[in-house]
Amino acid sequence: MVAFGKKLKERQIQEWQRYYINYKLMKKKVKQYAQQIQVGTQDRRHVLKDFSRMLDNQIEKIVLFLLEQQGLLASRLARLGEQHDALQQEPDISQITELREAYRAVGHDLLKLLFFVEINAIGLRKILKKFDKRFGYRFTDYYVKTRANHPYSQLQQVFKHVGLGAVVGAISRNLHELQDRQGSYLSIYDQPALPLQDPVVDSIKAAVDRLTNSTNFLNFMAQHALILQEELPTPTEEHIDDQKYHFMSLLLNLANTFLYMVNTYIIVPTADDYSMSLGAAATVCGIVIGAMAIAQVFSSVYFSAWSNKSYFRPLVFSSVVLFIGNTMYALAYDLNSIAVLLIGRLFCGFGSARAVNRRYISDCVPLKIRMQASAGFVSASALGMACGPALAGLLQTNFKIYKLTFNQDTLPGWVMAVAWLLYLIWLWISFREPSHDIEENHPSRESKAEPVENDALEKGIQQPLLITSEEKPEDEDGDQECDGSEEAAEESHRPATSIRSAYRLLTASVKVQLLIYFMLKYVMEILLSESSVITTYYFQWSTGTVAIFLACLGLTVLPVNIIVGSYISNMFEDRQILLASEIMVCVGILLSFHVIIPYSVPQYVCSGLILFVFAEVLEGVNLSLLSRVMSSRLSRGTYNGGLLSTEAGTIARVIADATITLAGYLGESNLLNVTLLPSLFICVASIIATFVTYNSLY
């Protein structure tokens, strides 16, 4: 890996070299400012004014060149338009072919210009972040706020690219019209659903999508997967070799995700009954449910490491272990052994291949559909969460075959064992192991690109690191402030080699967001895992009723994300949604307490719904933020950003389930309030941390 400054130099179009952002000069300037402030020869106000002027000049240089190139492209399109009009009168096949190629040539030049804009936008964001990191000052927020809508500022021209959109439309329309449309009297506008099958237009659309500063449901959902990628793009559309991508293999990964989530939640409605049938207390259901999460803490690491070499073998291992674990879970009833029950759930946790599922999407899915695949990963998880309890509600029967008992307690295990066996057969027949040669020969994977996260710039969400003058700071991209060797820069950009080194890459705001993620997983696990015990104690609900309640909660996931991703995120800043959602989760917890008045079904259902829905809103926005501000060094390797977030959430679930079991010793009458107290404490702590962190940025 090389630092951003060297990447920028290597990927510049030579004839445009003097029009790029002078990243190297500005980096040196930041260092000089730090030295001048340290010795007292410069004050902070003068530094801010001088650096702002320099940025203004750099942006103006970029924008003026952009306008000049747009004009040249527009002139070429105008001339081609005249030729196109002439061909409409006297069609000629050879001339139509030449004209189509001429339009494609303009399209290729447009791609170069889009890449020029994108690489400068990335450079601008990085130098702003570097300044913030060096001085511990939210200059990014000040600069963007003062330039965003000012009539003299050209900052938005770098991101909005309105003129480029017109050029894109002209090329796409003319190429569409030049397709073979003999016998058709319809305009292209009469058939808007017909896509233009042209690789140049596809490449342009992909480049424009990366540049577009907008929030939509698909992108919002995709960010939940926390599949981080490299940031610097290539001038042409990034693609993965056809031999590496296989649709059925992707489908199998998503199926694995879905089945695992079903496996996690299918036992929730019946875990307390199962525990009591084996002679344990009902609250032991906490440790029964949590045993899977305990094992997942460890399995996430070795599956993440295993995915560096293979995808097929980890998925096979996962299926076999889950088959064994579910079989043991079902057999525990006839063996009358709580130990077998717990070991079975531990085996299920050891089969968690979510790290492999994420890694497959990151490494083997083409960039143009990676967002859809990431959204599919999140949707499969949400659907599995809803289907698990619903399926448990349908398994209300009781019969024996030989000495094996099939009832509401054991059937979840038997059903999932059969499901994993069928999945294993499907996997063995249909999965195609992608080649790892490309990754081994090109470990930098520079062909991958990350969308330019303009929201991160415009909203100023990353917490600066307050650094003393003696420290030698280092950017998330490995671009070192101090003058060091190239080898040191390469070393600084390599993936994290341990959980500890990965943790050291996290900024203060990212740590706060991981705390929020821990909190929401904790309170959701408390709500879901103790639901059967609480509703049985207070309302005498049957297993079927509990299953319906949990399924309805799970079904809110996708609608909530649609509303937030399509509407709420476009109306409010992420930090505002974040804080408001935390407060509403806190309200849901407070409403859940049983204080004086008799505990009623409306109180439990309404408080649980408020807690769960706003925790889902909070999770979506929080992961969306994390995907944008987490270090790019955590986009690859075993100890990546996805693993860190998974571990934070899994540890939260483990602690929550242990809390339920420990609270059970105080009696079922005290279970609700005792488990809600730590939930309230953690929630309040996360609200304070969020308020302090983000208030310091503004």
C-alpha positions as CSV (number, residue, x, y, z in Angstrom):
1,M,0.0,0.0,0.0
2,V,1.1,3.6,-0.7
3,A,0.1,6.9,0.8
4,F,-2.7,8.9,-0.7
5,G,-0.3,11.6,-2.0
6,K,1.7,9.1,-4.0
7,K,-1.5,7.4,-5.3
8,L,-2.8,10.8,-6.4
9,K,0.4,11.5,-8.3
10,E,0.5,8.1,-10.0
11,R,-3.2,8.3,-11.1
12,Q,-3.2,11.8,-12.4
13,I,-3.8,12.4,-16.1
14,Q,-0.5,13.9,-17.1
15,E,-1.8,16.6,-19.4
16,W,-4.1,17.8,-16.6
17,Q,-1.5,17.5,-13.9
18,R,-1.4,21.3,-12.9
19,Y,-5.2,21.4,-12.4
20,Y,-5.3,18.8,-9.6
21,I,-5.5,19.7,-6.0
22,N,-1.9,20.3,-4.8
23,Y,-2.2,17.8,-2.0
24,K,1.6,17.7,-1.3
25,L,1.9,21.5,-0.9
26,M,-1.1,21.7,1.4
27,K,0.2,18.8,3.5
28,K,3.5,20.7,3.9
29,K,1.6,23.8,4.8
30,V,-0.3,22.1,7.6
31,K,3.0,20.9,9.0
32,Q,4.5,24.4,8.8
33,Y,1.4,25.9,10.5
34,A,1.8,23.4,13.4
35,Q,5.5,24.3,13.8
36,Q,4.8,28.1,13.7
37,I,2.0,27.8,16.3
38,Q,4.3,25.7,18.5
39,V,7.1,28.3,18.5
40,G,4.6,31.2,18.8
41,T,5.3,32.9,15.5
42,Q,1.8,32.4,14.2
43,D,-1.6,32.7,15.8
44,R,-4.6,30.3,15.1
45,R,-6.8,32.9,13.4
46,H,-4.1,33.8,10.8
47,V,-3.6,30.1,10.1
48,L,-7.3,29.5,9.6
49,K,-7.6,32.6,7.3
50,D,-4.5,31.6,5.3
51,F,-5.5,28.0,4.9
52,S,-9.0,28.9,3.9
53,R,-7.7,31.2,1.2
54,M,-5.4,28.4,-0.1
55,L,-8.3,26.0,-0.2
56,D,-10.5,28.6,-2.1
57,N,-7.8,29.0,-4.7
58,Q,-7.3,25.3,-5.1
59,I,-11.1,24.7,-5.5
60,E,-11.4,27.6,-8.0
61,K,-8.6,26.1,-10.1
62,I,-10.4,22.8,-10.2
63,V,-13.8,24.2,-11.0
64,L,-12.6,26.5,-13.8
65,F,-10.8,23.6,-15.4
66,L,-13.9,21.5,-15.0
67,L,-16.0,24.1,-16.7
68,E,-13.5,24.4,-19.5
69,Q,-13.6,20.7,-20.1
70,Q,-17.4,20.6,-20.0
71,G,-17.4,23.2,-22.7
72,L,-15.1,21.2,-24.9
73,L,-17.3,18.1,-24.4
74,A,-20.4,20.1,-25.1
75,S,-18.9,21.4,-28.4
76,R,-18.0,17.9,-29.5
77,L,-21.5,16.8,-28.7
78,A,-23.0,19.7,-30.6
79,R,-21.0,18.7,-33.7
80,L,-21.9,15.1,-33.4
81,G,-25.6,16.2,-33.0
82,E,-25.4,17.9,-36.4
83,Q,-24.1,14.6,-37.9
84,H,-26.8,12.7,-36.1
85,D,-29.5,15.0,-37.6
86,A,-28.1,14.6,-41.1
87,L,-28.1,10.8,-40.7
88,Q,-31.8,10.9,-39.7
89,Q,-32.5,12.1,-43.2
90,E,-30.2,9.7,-45.1
91,P,-29.3,6.7,-42.9
92,D,-26.0,5.0,-43.6
93,I,-25.0,1.9,-41.6
94,S,-21.2,2.7,-41.7
95,Q,-21.7,6.3,-40.7
96,I,-24.1,5.3,-37.9
97,T,-21.4,2.9,-36.5
98,E,-18.8,5.7,-36.7
99,L,-21.1,8.1,-35.0
100,R,-21.8,5.6,-32.2
101,E,-18.1,5.2,-31.7
102,A,-17.6,8.9,-31.6
103,Y,-20.2,9.3,-28.9
104,R,-18.5,6.5,-27.0
105,A,-15.2,8.3,-27.3
106,V,-16.8,11.4,-25.7
107,G,-18.2,9.1,-23.0
108,H,-14.6,7.8,-22.3
109,D,-13.4,11.4,-22.0
110,L,-16.3,12.2,-19.7
111,L,-15.2,9.2,-17.5
112,K,-11.8,10.8,-17.3
113,L,-13.4,14.1,-16.2
114,L,-15.6,12.4,-13.6
115,F,-12.5,10.6,-12.2
116,F,-10.8,14.0,-12.1
117,V,-13.6,15.5,-10.0
118,E,-13.8,12.4,-7.8
119,I,-10.1,12.2,-7.0
120,N,-10.0,16.0,-6.2
121,A,-13.0,15.6,-3.9
122,I,-11.3,12.9,-2.0
123,G,-8.1,14.9,-1.8
124,L,-10.1,17.9,-0.5
125,R,-11.8,15.8,2.1
126,K,-8.5,14.2,3.2
127,I,-6.7,17.5,3.6
128,L,-9.5,18.9,5.7
129,K,-9.4,15.8,7.9
130,K,-5.6,16.2,8.2
131,F,-6.0,19.8,9.3
132,D,-8.6,18.8,11.9
133,K,-6.5,16.0,13.2
134,R,-3.3,18.1,13.5
135,F,-4.9,21.0,15.3
136,G,-7.8,19.4,17.1
137,Y,-10.1,22.0,15.6
138,R,-13.3,21.4,13.5
139,F,-12.1,23.5,10.5
140,T,-14.0,21.1,8.2
141,D,-17.3,22.2,9.8
142,Y,-16.4,25.9,9.6
143,Y,-15.2,25.8,6.1
144,V,-18.1,23.8,4.7
145,K,-20.7,25.8,6.5
146,T,-19.3,29.1,5.3
147,R,-18.8,28.0,1.7
148,A,-21.8,25.6,1.2
149,N,-24.3,28.2,0.0
150,H,-22.3,31.4,-0.3
151,P,-22.8,33.0,-3.8
152,Y,-19.1,33.4,-4.3
153,S,-18.0,29.9,-3.2
154,Q,-17.4,27.2,-5.8
155,L,-17.2,24.3,-3.2
156,Q,-20.5,22.8,-4.3
157,Q,-19.4,22.7,-7.9
158,V,-17.0,20.0,-7.0
159,F,-19.8,17.8,-5.6
160,K,-23.0,18.8,-7.4
161,H,-21.6,18.6,-11.0
162,V,-24.8,19.8,-12.6
163,G,-23.2,20.5,-16.0
164,L,-21.7,17.0,-16.1
165,G,-25.2,15.6,-15.6
166,A,-26.3,17.3,-18.8
167,V,-23.4,15.8,-20.7
168,V,-24.2,12.4,-19.3
169,G,-27.8,12.7,-20.4
170,A,-26.8,13.8,-23.9
171,I,-24.4,10.9,-24.5
172,S,-26.9,8.3,-23.1
173,R,-29.8,9.7,-25.2
174,N,-27.9,9.7,-28.4
175,L,-26.4,6.3,-28.0
176,H,-29.8,5.0,-27.2
177,E,-31.3,6.5,-30.4
178,L,-28.4,5.1,-32.4
179,Q,-29.3,1.5,-31.4
180,D,-31.0,-0.7,-34.0
181,R,-34.6,0.5,-33.7
182,Q,-35.9,-0.4,-37.2
183,G,-39.7,-0.6,-37.4
184,S,-40.2,1.3,-34.2
185,Y,-42.0,4.6,-34.2
186,L,-41.7,5.1,-30.4
187,S,-39.4,7.7,-28.8
188,I,-37.0,6.6,-26.1
189,Y,-39.1,8.6,-23.7
190,D,-42.1,6.5,-24.5
191,Q,-40.3,3.4,-23.1
192,P,-38.4,4.7,-20.1
193,A,-38.1,1.2,-18.6
194,L,-35.9,0.0,-21.4
195,P,-32.3,0.1,-20.2
196,L,-29.5,1.1,-22.6
197,Q,-27.1,-1.9,-22.9
198,D,-23.8,0.0,-23.4
199,P,-20.7,-0.5,-21.3
200,V,-19.6,3.1,-21.6
201,V,-23.0,4.4,-20.3
202,D,-22.9,1.8,-17.5
203,S,-19.4,3.0,-16.5
204,I,-20.6,6.7,-16.6
205,K,-23.6,5.8,-14.4
206,A,-21.4,4.0,-11.9
207,A,-19.0,7.0,-11.7
208,V,-21.9,9.5,-11.3
209,D,-23.4,7.3,-8.6
210,R,-20.1,7.5,-6.6
211,L,-20.2,11.3,-6.9
212,T,-23.8,11.9,-6.2
213,N,-24.4,13.5,-2.9
214,S,-27.8,12.0,-2.0
215,T,-29.3,9.5,0.4
216,N,-31.5,6.7,-0.8
217,F,-32.9,3.6,0.7
218,L,-30.7,1.2,-1.1
219,N,-27.5,3.0,-0.2
220,F,-28.7,3.5,3.4
221,M,-29.4,-0.3,3.7
222,A,-26.1,-1.2,2.0
223,Q,-24.1,0.8,4.6
224,H,-25.5,-1.3,7.4
225,A,-23.4,-4.2,6.2
226,L,-20.3,-2.3,7.1
227,I,-18.5,-3.6,4.1
228,L,-15.7,-1.1,3.9
229,Q,-13.7,-0.5,0.7
230,E,-10.7,1.2,-0.6
231,E,-11.2,4.9,-1.3
232,L,-9.2,5.9,-4.4
233,P,-10.9,4.8,-7.6
234,T,-9.5,4.1,-11.0
235,P,-10.4,6.2,-14.1
236,T,-12.5,3.5,-15.6
237,E,-15.2,1.3,-14.1
238,E,-13.8,-1.0,-11.5
239,H,-14.8,-4.6,-12.2
240,I,-14.1,-8.0,-10.8
241,D,-13.1,-10.8,-13.1
242,D,-16.1,-12.8,-14.4
243,Q,-14.5,-16.0,-13.2
244,K,-14.5,-14.6,-9.6
245,Y,-18.1,-13.5,-9.5
246,H,-20.8,-16.2,-9.4
247,F,-24.4,-15.3,-8.8
248,M,-25.4,-18.6,-7.2
249,S,-22.4,-18.4,-4.8
250,L,-23.6,-14.9,-3.8
251,L,-27.1,-16.3,-3.3
252,L,-25.7,-19.1,-1.1
253,N,-23.9,-16.5,1.0
254,L,-27.1,-14.6,1.5
255,A,-29.0,-17.8,2.3
256,N,-26.4,-18.6,4.9
257,T,-27.0,-15.2,6.5
258,F,-30.8,-15.7,6.5
259,L,-30.7,-19.2,8.0
260,Y,-28.2,-18.2,10.7
261,M,-30.5,-15.4,11.8
262,V,-33.5,-17.7,11.8
263,N,-31.4,-20.2,13.8
264,T,-30.6,-17.4,16.3
265,Y,-34.2,-16.3,17.0
266,I,-36.2,-19.5,16.4
267,I,-35.7,-20.7,20.0
268,V,-36.5,-17.4,21.8
269,P,-40.3,-18.1,22.3
270,T,-39.6,-21.5,23.7
271,A,-36.2,-21.3,25.5
272,D,-37.8,-20.8,28.9
273,D,-40.1,-23.7,28.6
274,Y,-37.3,-25.9,27.3
275,S,-35.1,-24.9,30.3
276,M,-37.9,-25.7,32.8
277,S,-38.5,-29.1,31.2
278,L,-34.9,-30.0,31.9
279,G,-35.2,-29.0,35.5
280,A,-33.6,-25.5,35.3
281,A,-35.2,-22.1,36.1
282,A,-37.1,-20.3,33.3
283,T,-34.5,-17.4,33.4
284,V,-31.8,-19.9,32.3
285,C,-33.2,-19.1,28.9
286,G,-30.9,-16.1,29.0
287,I,-27.7,-18.3,29.0
288,V,-29.3,-20.8,26.5
289,I,-30.0,-18.0,24.0
290,G,-26.7,-16.3,24.8
291,A,-24.5,-19.4,24.4
292,M,-24.7,-18.9,20.6
293,A,-23.4,-15.3,21.0
294,I,-20.6,-16.4,23.3
295,A,-19.3,-18.8,20.7
296,Q,-19.7,-16.2,18.0
297,V,-17.3,-13.9,19.7
298,F,-14.5,-16.4,18.8
299,S,-15.9,-17.8,15.6
300,S,-16.1,-14.3,14.0
301,V,-12.3,-14.1,14.3
302,Y,-11.3,-17.4,12.9
303,F,-13.9,-17.3,10.1
304,S,-12.6,-13.8,9.2
305,A,-9.1,-15.2,9.0
306,W,-10.2,-18.3,7.1
307,S,-11.9,-16.1,4.5
308,N,-8.4,-14.8,3.5
309,K,-7.8,-18.2,1.8
310,S,-11.2,-19.7,1.0
311,Y,-14.9,-19.1,1.1
312,F,-16.2,-22.6,0.3
313,R,-14.5,-24.5,3.1
314,P,-15.6,-22.1,5.9
315,L,-19.2,-22.3,4.6
316,V,-19.1,-26.1,4.6
317,F,-17.6,-26.1,8.1
318,S,-20.3,-23.7,9.2
319,S,-23.1,-25.9,7.8
320,V,-21.7,-29.1,9.4
321,V,-21.2,-27.4,12.8
322,L,-24.7,-25.9,12.7
323,F,-26.2,-29.2,11.8
324,I,-24.5,-30.9,14.7
325,G,-25.4,-28.1,17.1
326,N,-29.1,-28.1,16.2
327,T,-29.2,-31.9,16.5
328,M,-27.7,-31.7,19.9
329,Y,-30.2,-29.0,20.9
330,A,-33.1,-31.2,19.8
331,L,-31.7,-34.3,21.5
332,A,-31.2,-32.6,24.9
333,Y,-34.9,-33.1,25.6
334,D,-34.8,-36.9,25.4
335,L,-31.4,-37.0,27.1
336,N,-32.8,-34.8,29.8
337,S,-29.5,-32.8,29.9
338,I,-29.2,-29.0,30.1
339,A,-25.5,-29.5,29.4
340,V,-26.2,-31.0,26.0
341,L,-28.6,-28.1,25.3
342,L,-26.0,-25.5,26.0
343,I,-23.3,-27.4,24.1
344,G,-25.6,-27.6,21.1
345,R,-26.1,-23.8,21.2
346,L,-22.4,-23.3,21.5
347,F,-21.9,-25.4,18.4
348,C,-24.4,-23.2,16.6
349,G,-22.4,-20.1,17.6
350,F,-19.2,-21.7,16.4
351,G,-20.8,-22.0,13.0
352,S,-21.4,-18.3,12.5
353,A,-20.0,-17.4,9.1
354,R,-21.2,-13.8,8.9
355,A,-17.6,-12.7,8.5
356,V,-17.3,-14.9,5.4
357,N,-20.6,-13.6,4.0
358,R,-19.4,-10.0,4.4
359,R,-16.0,-10.8,2.9
360,Y,-17.4,-12.5,-0.1
361,I,-19.5,-9.5,-1.0
362,S,-16.5,-7.2,-0.5
363,D,-14.1,-9.3,-2.5
364,C,-16.1,-11.2,-5.1
365,V,-19.1,-9.0,-6.1
366,P,-18.6,-6.5,-8.9
367,L,-18.6,-2.9,-7.8
368,K,-21.7,-2.0,-9.8
369,I,-23.9,-4.4,-7.9
370,R,-22.1,-4.4,-4.6
371,M,-24.4,-1.9,-3.0
372,Q,-27.4,-4.1,-3.9
373,A,-25.6,-7.2,-2.5
374,S,-24.8,-5.4,0.7
375,A,-28.4,-4.3,1.0
376,G,-29.4,-7.9,0.4
377,F,-27.1,-9.0,3.2
378,V,-28.9,-6.6,5.6
379,S,-32.4,-7.6,4.3
380,A,-31.6,-11.3,4.6
381,S,-30.6,-10.7,8.3
382,A,-33.8,-8.7,9.0
383,L,-36.0,-11.3,7.3
384,G,-34.3,-14.1,9.2
385,M,-34.9,-12.2,12.5
386,A,-38.6,-12.0,11.7
387,C,-39.0,-15.5,10.4
388,G,-37.3,-17.2,13.4
389,P,-40.0,-16.5,16.0
390,A,-42.8,-16.8,13.4
391,L,-41.6,-20.3,12.5
392,A,-41.4,-21.2,16.2
393,G,-45.0,-20.2,16.5
394,L,-46.0,-22.7,13.8
395,L,-44.3,-25.6,15.5
396,Q,-47.0,-26.2,18.1
397,T,-47.3,-30.0,18.0
398,N,-46.3,-33.0,20.1
399,F,-45.5,-36.5,18.9
400,K,-42.9,-39.2,19.1
401,I,-41.0,-41.3,16.5
402,Y,-39.3,-44.2,18.2
403,K,-37.7,-42.6,21.2
404,L,-37.3,-39.1,19.8
405,T,-39.7,-36.4,21.0
406,F,-41.0,-33.8,18.6
407,N,-42.6,-30.9,20.4
408,Q,-42.5,-27.1,20.5
409,D,-39.2,-27.3,22.4
410,T,-37.3,-29.7,20.2
411,L,-38.8,-29.0,16.7
412,P,-36.8,-25.7,16.3
413,G,-33.7,-27.8,16.6
414,W,-34.9,-30.5,14.2
415,V,-36.2,-28.1,11.6
416,M,-32.9,-26.1,11.6
417,A,-30.8,-29.3,11.5
418,V,-32.8,-30.4,8.3
419,A,-32.5,-26.8,6.9
420,W,-28.7,-26.8,7.3
421,L,-28.4,-30.3,5.8
422,L,-30.3,-29.2,2.7
423,Y,-28.3,-26.1,2.6
424,L,-25.0,-28.1,2.8
425,I,-26.1,-30.2,-0.2
426,W,-27.1,-27.1,-2.2
427,L,-23.7,-25.5,-1.2
428,W,-21.7,-28.6,-2.3
429,I,-23.5,-28.7,-5.7
430,S,-23.7,-25.1,-6.6
431,F,-21.0,-23.0,-4.9
432,R,-18.0,-22.0,-7.0
433,E,-14.8,-21.1,-5.1
434,P,-13.4,-17.8,-6.5
435,S,-9.8,-17.5,-7.4
436,H,-7.6,-15.9,-4.8
437,D,-4.8,-15.4,-7.3
438,I,-5.8,-11.8,-7.9
439,E,-5.7,-10.9,-4.3
440,E,-2.3,-12.7,-3.7
441,N,-0.7,-11.0,-6.7
442,H,-2.3,-7.6,-6.1
443,P,-2.7,-7.3,-2.3
444,S,-3.4,-3.6,-2.6
445,R,-6.6,-4.3,-4.5
446,E,-6.3,-0.8,-5.9
447,S,-9.0,-1.5,-8.4
448,K,-11.6,-1.2,-5.7
449,A,-13.2,2.1,-5.0
450,E,-15.4,3.6,-2.4
451,P,-18.0,6.1,-3.1
452,V,-17.0,9.7,-2.3
453,E,-18.7,10.2,0.9
454,N,-19.7,13.8,0.6
455,D,-22.1,13.6,3.5
456,A,-19.2,13.0,5.8
457,L,-17.6,16.2,4.6
458,E,-20.8,18.3,4.6
459,K,-22.0,17.2,7.9
460,G,-18.6,17.2,9.7
461,I,-19.2,14.1,11.7
462,Q,-15.7,12.8,12.5
463,Q,-14.2,13.6,15.9
464,P,-10.7,15.0,15.7
465,L,-7.8,13.5,17.6
466,L,-6.3,16.1,20.0
467,I,-2.6,15.7,19.3
468,T,0.3,17.3,21.2
469,S,3.1,18.9,19.3
470,E,5.5,16.1,20.2
471,E,3.3,13.5,18.5
472,K,3.8,12.5,14.9
473,P,0.2,12.0,13.6
474,E,-0.7,9.7,10.9
475,D,-3.8,9.8,8.7
476,E,-6.3,7.0,8.3
477,D,-5.0,6.6,4.8
478,G,-1.4,6.1,6.0
479,D,-0.3,9.5,4.7
480,Q,2.2,10.5,7.3
481,E,2.7,14.1,8.5
482,C,6.4,13.7,9.2
483,D,9.0,13.2,6.5
484,G,9.6,9.5,6.6
485,S,10.6,6.7,4.3
486,E,8.3,5.3,1.7
487,E,8.5,2.0,3.5
488,A,7.2,3.6,6.7
489,A,4.2,5.0,4.7
490,E,3.5,1.6,3.3
491,E,3.7,0.0,6.7
492,S,1.3,2.6,8.1
493,H,-1.3,1.7,5.4
494,R,-1.3,-2.0,5.9
495,P,-4.3,-3.8,7.4
496,A,-4.6,-4.1,11.2
497,T,-2.9,-7.3,12.4
498,S,-4.8,-7.7,15.7
499,I,-7.9,-6.6,17.5
500,R,-5.7,-4.2,19.6
501,S,-4.1,-2.6,16.5
502,A,-7.5,-2.3,14.9
503,Y,-8.9,-0.6,18.0
504,R,-6.0,1.9,18.0
505,L,-7.1,3.0,14.5
506,L,-10.5,4.2,15.9
507,T,-11.1,7.9,16.5
508,A,-13.0,9.1,19.5
509,S,-16.3,9.6,17.6
510,V,-16.0,6.0,16.1
511,K,-15.5,4.7,19.6
512,V,-18.7,6.5,20.7
513,Q,-20.6,5.0,17.8
514,L,-19.4,1.5,18.8
515,L,-20.6,2.3,22.3
516,I,-24.0,3.2,20.8
517,Y,-24.0,0.0,18.8
518,F,-23.2,-1.9,22.0
519,M,-26.0,-0.2,23.8
520,L,-28.7,-0.8,21.2
521,K,-27.8,-4.5,20.8
522,Y,-27.8,-4.8,24.6
523,V,-31.3,-3.3,25.1
524,M,-32.7,-5.2,22.1
525,E,-31.4,-8.5,23.4
526,I,-32.9,-7.8,26.8
527,L,-36.2,-7.1,25.2
528,L,-36.2,-10.2,23.0
529,S,-34.6,-12.8,25.2
530,E,-36.7,-12.2,28.3
531,S,-39.9,-11.6,26.4
532,S,-41.2,-15.2,26.9
533,V,-40.5,-15.2,30.6
534,I,-41.9,-11.7,31.2
535,T,-45.1,-12.2,29.2
536,T,-45.7,-15.6,30.7
537,Y,-45.3,-14.2,34.2
538,Y,-47.4,-11.1,33.8
539,F,-49.9,-12.0,31.0
540,Q,-49.8,-15.8,30.8
541,W,-49.1,-15.6,27.0
542,S,-48.8,-18.8,25.1
543,T,-45.8,-19.7,23.0
544,G,-47.7,-18.8,19.9
545,T,-48.6,-15.4,21.2
546,V,-45.0,-14.6,22.1
547,A,-43.9,-15.8,18.6
548,I,-46.4,-13.5,16.9
549,F,-45.3,-10.5,19.0
550,L,-41.6,-11.1,18.2
551,A,-42.3,-11.7,14.5
552,C,-44.2,-8.4,14.4
553,L,-41.3,-6.6,15.9
554,G,-38.9,-8.2,13.4
555,L,-41.2,-7.2,10.5
556,T,-40.8,-3.5,11.4
557,V,-37.1,-3.6,10.4
558,L,-37.4,-3.1,6.7
559,P,-40.3,-0.5,6.8
560,V,-38.4,1.5,9.4
561,N,-35.3,1.5,7.2
562,I,-37.3,2.5,4.1
563,I,-38.7,5.5,6.0
564,V,-35.4,6.5,7.4
565,G,-33.3,5.9,4.3
566,S,-35.8,7.5,1.9
567,Y,-37.1,10.4,3.9
568,I,-35.8,11.1,7.4
569,S,-32.1,11.0,6.4
570,N,-32.9,13.6,3.7
571,M,-34.6,15.9,6.2
572,F,-32.3,15.8,9.2
573,E,-28.6,15.5,9.8
574,D,-27.4,12.1,10.9
575,R,-26.2,13.4,14.3
576,Q,-29.7,14.8,15.0
577,I,-31.4,11.5,14.2
578,L,-28.7,9.7,16.2
579,L,-29.4,11.7,19.4
580,A,-33.1,11.8,19.0
581,S,-33.2,8.0,18.5
582,E,-31.1,7.4,21.6
583,I,-33.5,9.6,23.6
584,M,-36.5,7.7,22.3
585,V,-34.8,4.4,23.2
586,C,-34.4,5.8,26.7
587,V,-38.1,6.7,26.8
588,G,-39.0,3.1,25.7
589,I,-36.9,1.7,28.6
590,L,-38.4,4.1,31.1
591,L,-41.9,3.1,30.0
592,S,-41.1,-0.6,30.3
593,F,-40.5,-0.4,34.1
594,H,-43.1,-1.9,36.4
595,V,-43.4,0.6,39.2
596,I,-46.7,1.0,41.0
597,I,-49.7,0.4,38.7
598,P,-50.5,-3.1,37.6
599,Y,-48.4,-4.1,34.6
600,S,-50.6,-4.2,31.4
601,V,-50.3,-5.6,27.9
602,P,-50.7,-2.2,26.3
603,Q,-47.8,-0.8,28.4
604,Y,-45.5,-3.7,27.6
605,V,-46.4,-3.8,23.9
606,C,-46.2,0.0,23.4
607,S,-42.9,0.4,25.3
608,G,-41.4,-2.6,23.6
609,L,-42.4,-1.3,20.2
610,I,-41.0,2.2,20.9
611,L,-37.7,0.7,22.2
612,F,-37.3,-1.8,19.3
613,V,-38.3,0.6,16.5
614,F,-36.1,3.4,17.6
615,A,-33.2,1.0,18.3
616,E,-33.6,0.0,14.7
617,V,-33.5,3.6,13.5
618,L,-30.5,4.1,15.7
619,E,-28.7,1.0,14.3
620,G,-29.3,2.1,10.7
621,V,-28.0,5.7,11.2
622,N,-25.2,4.6,13.5
623,L,-23.9,2.0,11.0
624,S,-24.3,4.4,8.1
625,L,-22.1,6.9,10.0
626,L,-19.6,4.1,10.9
627,S,-19.3,3.0,7.3
628,R,-18.2,6.6,6.3
629,V,-15.8,7.6,9.0
630,M,-14.1,4.3,10.0
631,S,-10.4,4.2,8.9
632,S,-9.8,2.8,5.4
633,R,-7.2,0.5,6.9
634,L,-10.1,-1.4,8.4
635,S,-11.5,-2.1,5.0
636,R,-9.4,-5.2,4.5
637,G,-7.6,-8.0,6.4
638,T,-8.8,-10.3,9.2
639,Y,-9.4,-7.5,11.7
640,N,-11.7,-5.3,9.6
641,G,-14.4,-2.8,10.5
642,G,-17.1,-5.3,10.0
643,L,-15.5,-7.7,12.5
644,L,-15.1,-4.9,15.1
645,S,-18.8,-3.9,14.9
646,T,-19.8,-7.6,15.0
647,E,-17.7,-8.2,18.1
648,A,-19.2,-5.1,19.8
649,G,-22.7,-6.3,19.1
650,T,-22.0,-9.9,20.0
651,I,-20.4,-9.0,23.3
652,A,-23.4,-6.8,24.1
653,R,-25.7,-9.8,23.5
654,V,-23.6,-12.1,25.6
655,I,-23.7,-9.6,28.6
656,A,-27.4,-9.0,28.1
657,D,-28.2,-12.8,28.2
658,A,-26.0,-13.3,31.2
659,T,-27.8,-10.4,32.9
660,I,-31.1,-12.1,32.4
661,T,-29.8,-15.4,33.9
662,L,-28.2,-13.7,36.9
663,A,-31.2,-11.5,37.5
664,G,-33.3,-14.7,37.6
665,Y,-31.8,-15.5,41.0
666,L,-33.7,-12.6,42.4
667,G,-37.0,-14.1,41.3
668,E,-39.2,-13.6,38.2
669,S,-41.1,-10.8,39.9
670,N,-37.9,-8.7,39.9
671,L,-36.6,-9.8,36.6
672,L,-38.1,-7.0,34.5
673,N,-36.8,-4.0,36.6
674,V,-33.5,-5.5,37.4
675,T,-32.6,-6.1,33.7
676,L,-33.9,-2.7,32.7
677,L,-31.7,-0.8,35.1
678,P,-28.4,-1.6,33.3
679,S,-30.1,-0.9,30.0
680,L,-31.1,2.5,31.3
681,F,-27.6,3.2,32.6
682,I,-25.9,2.2,29.4
683,C,-28.4,4.2,27.3
684,V,-28.0,7.4,29.4
685,A,-24.2,7.0,29.2
686,S,-24.3,6.7,25.4
687,I,-26.6,9.8,25.2
688,I,-24.1,11.8,27.3
689,A,-21.2,10.5,25.2
690,T,-23.0,11.4,22.0
691,F,-23.9,14.9,23.2
692,V,-20.4,15.7,24.4
693,T,-18.7,14.3,21.3
694,Y,-20.9,16.0,18.7
695,N,-21.4,19.2,20.7
696,S,-17.7,19.7,20.7
697,L,-17.7,19.6,16.9
698,Y,-20.0,22.6,16.5
